[in-house]
Amino acid sequence: MKMQINCLNLLFVLLLGIIPCSKVHAGDSEKSVMLYTPYTKIAVPPGESIDYNIDVINKSDEVKNATISVEGMPRGWSYEVKSGGYSISQLSVLPDEKKNFSLKVEVPVKVNKGTYNFTVSADGMAKLPLTITVSKQGTYQTDFTTTQPNMEGNSKSTFTFNATIKNRTAEQQLYALTAEVERGWNVVFKPNYKQATSAQVEPNATQNITIDINPPANVAAGSYKIPVHASTGSTSADLDLEVVITGSYEMELSTPRGLLSSDITAGETKKIDLVVKNTGSAELKDVQLSASKPVDWEVTFDPAKVVKLGAGQTTSVIATVKASKKALPGDYVTKMEAKTPEVNATADFRISVKTPMIWGWVGVLIIVLVLGGVYYLFRKYGRR
């Protein structure tokens, strides 16, 4: 009987020794594998995708085969586990080493604002709790954005804006692209650099849109708003662009009838009516008038300078031309010029020089004298 009691005591002691040892071993096994990522709680808007880089760390002295699983993923969310370019479900890690895998989580477009928790597990050996905070209420909406909504140039410029459409809906969308502009403006949309009036965008995807804007040739200097729209039957987005026209500098120099020829008598003066016209969209200031003339000729202008000339306006100038006294009969070219620091205009005038009337009378007198002399000689010596 005593021997039986001793055997029972011995058996009881052995059992007490085995049970604690087994618990310690299990605890050591759990702590020998770790899952680690630096970002365990992040905030994103609806429709975003999140890429986690997660390390499986083996601190034990034996190879560990870790089966990777994701628990508690919210309904409607999707994820993918990859390593080395492959989708995986298990990783084998050598003692005192670590292996890396990626977890890509897709947040739905239509999702409620709030905090969502899920856990990444390694075959019961380790757990990694993760938290995603959805920063705003998810809706079926479209984003139409650009990083540079304002541009400046003259009326001959082409204003090119780079915009992006993001389809935050769960369906493919075909967006009609339109702009609100006044007559004379030209707006061209180029999805993926090809001219079109619509753009097809996949669910939760983006499309680059180039927008070329050409203003009218005679547009006045100033700031112009250009609203553009991307719309479908279920969603739409607007984008306000701004074009600042600095004005173009153009000028014409001519006569009231457009005639660029005249005549003059050597040594005399001739007044020529000129018209200076501002054909640009910017105001012209300090328009100087000058001329390239033949030798010993004189050209003056009244006024010699136009202080200010608005876009589309004209002004009259009188050019006084004095031909040289020694000018021979024939055609002469005088180039007249109107010039500002921004632009200049020229007009080539063909001026015909005539002989003075006095020389005509002298010629007539010489002819009369010659004829009179011939008549005298004929009368005197003709009878002999």
Number of C-alpha atoms within 10 A of each C-alpha: 6 7 8 9 10 11 12 12 12 12 12 12 11 11 11 11 11 11 10 10 11 10 11 10 10 12 12 13 14 14 13 19 23 18 20 16 13 9 11 12 13 13 14 14 17 23 22 14 16 16 13 17 16 18 17 23 21 24 20 18 11 12 14 20 15 20 15 19 16 17 12 11 16 11 7 10 12 13 14 14 20 15 16 9 9 9 13 16 14 16 17 14 21 16 16 14 14 17 15 17 20 18 18 15 18 17 22 22 22 17 17 14 14 12 13 14 14 15 14 19 19 21 14 12 20 20 20 16 16 17 15 18 16 21 15 14 13 19 16 14 17 23 17 21 18 17 9 12 15 16 14 15 15 22 24 15 14 16 20 16 18 15 18 16 22 19 29 27 23 17 12 14 21 16 22 16 20 17 18 13 16 10 8 12 14 14 19 18 23 18 21 12 11 11 14 14 14 17 20 15 20 16 16 21 14 17 16 19 24 18 20 16 20 17 23 14 15 17 20 20 19 14 14 14 13 18 14 20 16 22 19 14 9 10 16 17 18 17 16 16 19 16 20 17 22 17 20 25 20 19 22 19 22 21 18 11 9 10 11 14 16 15 14 20 21 20 17 13 16 15 15 16 15 22 16 23 22 20 19 24 23 24 19 26 16 15 21 17 23 17 19 14 17 15 10 12 18 15 19 15 19 13 13 16 16 20 11 13 18 15 23 16 14 15 12 16 19 16 21 15 21 19 23 18 14 11 18 14 14 11 15 18 14 18 14 20 20 23 20 16 11 11 15 17 17 17 17 16 19 16 20 17 21 16 16 15 10 9 10 11 11 11 12 12 12 12 12 12 12 12 12 12 12 12 12 12 11 12 11 10 8 9 6 6
